[in-house]
Amino acid sequence: MIIEIQGEHTGSFIMFGDVAKQLLKMMGQSGQPEGAIREADVPKALETLMTALEKVPVEAPDNDDENTPSISLHTRAKPLVDLLQESQQKGGYVMWQPQ
């Protein structure tokens, strides 16, 4: 499954569903494939995500396949962190849904 994440006044991006769900849970959400964060809750979601990411080793691989390059969760979280920061600056809600 692919999840699209977008802000009311920002762009959007897509992410593999398993990674998106993990990051959504890390920012205090249910991890459901569809949902939204109210504008007033965006700063707390960003703070919660950043705190959770601090506890994850930076070089922790996200797969065990020797033939596939490992991409850290920090790298995978970057578009979400950027979108939350931009939403915090510009205002508006953040939403996600399956594609």
Buried (B, 14 or more C-beta within 10 A) or exposed (E): EEBBBBBBEBEBBBBEBEBBBBBBBBBBBEBEBEBEBEBEBBBEBBBBBBEBBEEEEEEEEBEEEEEEEEEBBBEBBEBBBEBBBBBBEEEBBBBBEEE
